[in-house]
Amino acid sequence: MRSIWKGSIAFGLVNVPVKVYTATEDHDIRFHQVHAKDGGRIKYDRVCTVCGQSVQYTEIDKAYESPDGDKVVLSDEDFAKLPVAEKHEIPVLQFVPSEQIDPILFEKSYYLEPDSSTPKAYVLLARTLEKVERTALVNFTLRQKTRLAALRVRDGILVLQTLLWPDEVRSVDFESLDGVADPRPQEIKMAETLVEAMSDDFDQEQFTDEYQIELKRLLDEAIASGTGKVPEQPELAPAGMDAEVVDLVAALQRSLEASGRRTAGGDGAEAEPKKTAKKAATKSAGAKSGAAKSSASKSTASKSAAKKTPAKKAAKKAPARKGA
């Protein structure tokens, strides 16, 4: 890895020299835009809408347009006049309980490496943060942009995570949730049972990005084919869709059964009525089946008797015709 920033953490009067590294990376496969006709790469040209000429990047300034249509153009010299935090210092502002920082505020993560031949101050800060179970709030300036950031410890390494400002998190109020009735105690109990059945310790290695794996497979097949195109794939039949489940408790019950752990309907609240109903249905079906069999037997016997009667009469009349 290559460091993207060098400076120091100002922890009171203690100075902790550090190097900053990007902690995460994007594993998504990158694509180029090409002309579908001949495969040529598509390039973009910065063209001025006034003079119609191509403009070099060094000749481009930044402009702001107000809601009223007023335009202001700022150059690099204008931005240099703005008050920003010390570019090569990460001042600790305060220490706060870690659970008080909402995860929605976390933005970008960076690793901090000690940049000193004697990293005693680095280790001291890391051990202190681990012991007090608090997160340090700091100011961090990168690429002329000052950010509020959280400084914490991960596996003995200091990690800096930039935070969103409060006005960068949208407030939300969904009207679709207004007036919705609270879940029934039975539903909550079964949902809790389902959560318990699906609970486990977090192991990130258990989860994979199936989309990227399949995308890589398609690309490998295209390369192996020698044509640069993905071979035709047999179209899979769409998976069958279950009928819409109206009863939420029934849906939870089915989820529990699918998770491999059958429940007694929330510790017996639901299963007994279902078992009783099932037995009643079985008895009813048996009774109906027996009645149907009895009726069928009688009908068969009646038909057999009807067939035998004419045969007997014919047998009695035969000799009379012979004597005549």
Contacts in CASP RR format, 6 or more apart in sequence:
PFRMAT RR
TARGET T0000
AUTHOR 0000-0000-0000
METHOD contacts of the structure
MODEL  1
MRSIWKGSIAFGLVNVPVKVYTATEDHDIRFHQVHAKDGGRIKYDRVCTV
CGQSVQYTEIDKAYESPDGDKVVLSDEDFAKLPVAEKHEIPVLQFVPSEQ
IDPILFEKSYYLEPDSSTPKAYVLLARTLEKVERTALVNFTLRQKTRLAA
LRVRDGILVLQTLLWPDEVRSVDFESLDGVADPRPQEIKMAETLVEAMSD
DFDQEQFTDEYQIELKRLLDEAIASGTGKVPEQPELAPAGMDAEVVDLVA
ALQRSLEASGRRTAGGDGAEAEPKKTAKKAATKSAGAKSGAAKSSASKST
ASKSAAKKTPAKKAAKKAPARKGA
1 21 0 8 1.000
1 22 0 8 1.000
1 111 0 8 1.000
2 21 0 8 1.000
3 19 0 8 1.000
3 20 0 8 1.000
3 21 0 8 1.000
3 113 0 8 1.000
4 20 0 8 1.000
4 21 0 8 1.000
4 22 0 8 1.000
4 110 0 8 1.000
4 142 0 8 1.000
5 19 0 8 1.000
5 20 0 8 1.000
5 110 0 8 1.000
5 142 0 8 1.000
6 17 0 8 1.000
6 18 0 8 1.000
6 19 0 8 1.000
6 20 0 8 1.000
6 88 0 8 1.000
6 115 0 8 1.000
7 17 0 8 1.000
7 18 0 8 1.000
7 19 0 8 1.000
7 20 0 8 1.000
7 88 0 8 1.000
7 89 0 8 1.000
7 90 0 8 1.000
7 115 0 8 1.000
8 15 0 8 1.000
8 16 0 8 1.000
8 17 0 8 1.000
8 18 0 8 1.000
8 88 0 8 1.000
8 89 0 8 1.000
8 90 0 8 1.000
8 115 0 8 1.000
9 15 0 8 1.000
9 16 0 8 1.000
9 18 0 8 1.000
9 89 0 8 1.000
9 90 0 8 1.000
9 91 0 8 1.000
9 92 0 8 1.000
9 112 0 8 1.000
9 125 0 8 1.000
9 138 0 8 1.000
9 151 0 8 1.000
9 158 0 8 1.000
10 16 0 8 1.000
10 89 0 8 1.000
10 90 0 8 1.000
10 91 0 8 1.000
10 92 0 8 1.000
11 92 0 8 1.000
11 121 0 8 1.000
11 125 0 8 1.000
11 136 0 8 1.000
12 92 0 8 1.000
14 121 0 8 1.000
14 124 0 8 1.000
14 125 0 8 1.000
15 121 0 8 1.000
16 114 0 8 1.000
16 121 0 8 1.000
16 122 0 8 1.000
16 125 0 8 1.000
17 114 0 8 1.000
17 115 0 8 1.000
17 116 0 8 1.000
17 122 0 8 1.000
18 90 0 8 1.000
18 112 0 8 1.000
18 113 0 8 1.000
18 114 0 8 1.000
18 115 0 8 1.000
18 122 0 8 1.000
18 158 0 8 1.000
19 112 0 8 1.000
19 113 0 8 1.000
19 114 0 8 1.000
19 115 0 8 1.000
20 110 0 8 1.000
20 111 0 8 1.000
20 112 0 8 1.000
20 113 0 8 1.000
20 142 0 8 1.000
20 160 0 8 1.000
21 110 0 8 1.000
21 111 0 8 1.000
21 112 0 8 1.000
21 113 0 8 1.000
22 108 0 8 1.000
22 109 0 8 1.000
22 110 0 8 1.000
22 111 0 8 1.000
23 109 0 8 1.000
23 110 0 8 1.000
23 111 0 8 1.000
23 159 0 8 1.000
24 108 0 8 1.000
24 109 0 8 1.000
27 209 0 8 1.000
27 212 0 8 1.000
28 212 0 8 1.000
29 212 0 8 1.000
29 215 0 8 1.000
29 216 0 8 1.000
29 219 0 8 1.000
32 41 0 8 1.000
32 42 0 8 1.000
33 41 0 8 1.000
33 42 0 8 1.000
34 40 0 8 1.000
34 41 0 8 1.000
34 42 0 8 1.000
35 41 0 8 1.000
35 42 0 8 1.000
45 54 0 8 1.000
46 54 0 8 1.000
46 55 0 8 1.000
46 56 0 8 1.000
46 57 0 8 1.000
46 60 0 8 1.000
47 53 0 8 1.000
47 54 0 8 1.000
47 55 0 8 1.000
48 54 0 8 1.000
48 55 0 8 1.000
61 73 0 8 1.000
61 74 0 8 1.000
61 75 0 8 1.000
62 73 0 8 1.000
62 74 0 8 1.000
62 75 0 8 1.000
63 71 0 8 1.000
63 72 0 8 1.000
63 73 0 8 1.000
63 74 0 8 1.000
64 71 0 8 1.000
64 72 0 8 1.000
64 74 0 8 1.000
65 71 0 8 1.000
65 72 0 8 1.000
66 72 0 8 1.000
79 144 0 8 1.000
84 141 0 8 1.000
84 144 0 8 1.000
84 146 0 8 1.000
85 91 0 8 1.000
85 139 0 8 1.000
85 140 0 8 1.000
85 141 0 8 1.000
85 146 0 8 1.000
86 141 0 8 1.000
87 141 0 8 1.000
90 138 0 8 1.000
90 139 0 8 1.000
90 140 0 8 1.000
90 149 0 8 1.000
90 151 0 8 1.000
90 160 0 8 1.000
91 138 0 8 1.000
91 139 0 8 1.000
92 136 0 8 1.000
92 137 0 8 1.000
92 138 0 8 1.000
92 151 0 8 1.000
93 136 0 8 1.000
93 137 0 8 1.000
93 138 0 8 1.000
93 139 0 8 1.000
94 136 0 8 1.000
94 137 0 8 1.000
95 132 0 8 1.000
95 134 0 8 1.000
95 135 0 8 1.000
95 136 0 8 1.000
95 137 0 8 1.000
96 134 0 8 1.000
96 135 0 8 1.000
96 137 0 8 1.000
97 133 0 8 1.000
97 134 0 8 1.000
97 135 0 8 1.000
98 133 0 8 1.000
98 134 0 8 1.000
98 135 0 8 1.000
98 152 0 8 1.000
101 135 0 8 1.000
101 150 0 8 1.000
101 163 0 8 1.000
104 164 0 8 1.000
104 169 0 8 1.000
105 163 0 8 1.000
105 164 0 8 1.000
105 169 0 8 1.000
106 150 0 8 1.000
106 161 0 8 1.000
106 162 0 8 1.000
106 163 0 8 1.000
106 164 0 8 1.000
107 147 0 8 1.000
107 161 0 8 1.000
107 162 0 8 1.000
107 163 0 8 1.000
107 164 0 8 1.000
108 161 0 8 1.000
108 162 0 8 1.000
109 159 0 8 1.000
109 160 0 8 1.000
109 161 0 8 1.000
109 162 0 8 1.000
110 159 0 8 1.000
110 160 0 8 1.000
110 161 0 8 1.000
110 162 0 8 1.000
111 157 0 8 1.000
111 158 0 8 1.000
111 159 0 8 1.000
111 160 0 8 1.000
112 122 0 8 1.000
112 151 0 8 1.000
112 157 0 8 1.000
112 158 0 8 1.000
112 159 0 8 1.000
112 160 0 8 1.000
113 157 0 8 1.000
114 122 0 8 1.000
114 123 0 8 1.000
116 122 0 8 1.000
122 158 0 8 1.000
125 158 0 8 1.000
126 153 0 8 1.000
126 156 0 8 1.000
126 157 0 8 1.000
126 158 0 8 1.000
129 135 0 8 1.000
129 136 0 8 1.000
129 151 0 8 1.000
129 152 0 8 1.000
129 153 0 8 1.000
129 158 0 8 1.000
130 153 0 8 1.000
130 156 0 8 1.000
135 150 0 8 1.000
135 151 0 8 1.000
135 152 0 8 1.000
136 150 0 8 1.000
136 151 0 8 1.000
136 152 0 8 1.000
137 148 0 8 1.000
137 149 0 8 1.000
137 150 0 8 1.000
137 151 0 8 1.000
138 148 0 8 1.000
138 149 0 8 1.000
138 150 0 8 1.000
138 151 0 8 1.000
138 160 0 8 1.000
139 146 0 8 1.000
139 147 0 8 1.000
139 148 0 8 1.000
139 149 0 8 1.000
140 146 0 8 1.000
140 147 0 8 1.000
140 148 0 8 1.000
140 149 0 8 1.000
140 160 0 8 1.000
140 162 0 8 1.000
141 147 0 8 1.000
147 162 0 8 1.000
147 163 0 8 1.000
148 162 0 8 1.000
148 163 0 8 1.000
148 165 0 8 1.000
149 160 0 8 1.000
149 161 0 8 1.000
149 162 0 8 1.000
149 163 0 8 1.000
150 160 0 8 1.000
150 161 0 8 1.000
150 163 0 8 1.000
151 158 0 8 1.000
151 159 0 8 1.000
151 160 0 8 1.000
152 158 0 8 1.000
152 159 0 8 1.000
152 161 0 8 1.000
153 159 0 8 1.000
183 191 0 8 1.000
183 248 0 8 1.000
184 249 0 8 1.000
186 249 0 8 1.000
186 266 0 8 1.000
186 269 0 8 1.000
186 270 0 8 1.000
187 248 0 8 1.000
187 249 0 8 1.000
187 252 0 8 1.000
189 266 0 8 1.000
189 267 0 8 1.000
189 269 0 8 1.000
190 249 0 8 1.000
190 252 0 8 1.000
190 253 0 8 1.000
190 256 0 8 1.000
190 263 0 8 1.000
190 265 0 8 1.000
190 266 0 8 1.000
190 270 0 8 1.000
191 252 0 8 1.000
193 252 0 8 1.000
193 256 0 8 1.000
193 263 0 8 1.000
193 265 0 8 1.000
193 266 0 8 1.000
194 252 0 8 1.000
194 255 0 8 1.000
194 256 0 8 1.000
194 259 0 8 1.000
197 256 0 8 1.000
197 259 0 8 1.000
197 260 0 8 1.000
197 261 0 8 1.000
197 263 0 8 1.000
198 259 0 8 1.000
218 230 0 8 1.000
219 230 0 8 1.000
221 230 0 8 1.000
221 231 0 8 1.000
222 228 0 8 1.000
222 229 0 8 1.000
222 230 0 8 1.000
222 231 0 8 1.000
225 231 0 8 1.000
245 251 0 8 1.000
245 254 0 8 1.000
249 270 0 8 1.000
253 263 0 8 1.000
253 265 0 8 1.000
253 270 0 8 1.000
256 262 0 8 1.000
256 263 0 8 1.000
263 271 0 8 1.000
264 270 0 8 1.000
264 271 0 8 1.000
264 272 0 8 1.000
265 271 0 8 1.000
265 274 0 8 1.000
END
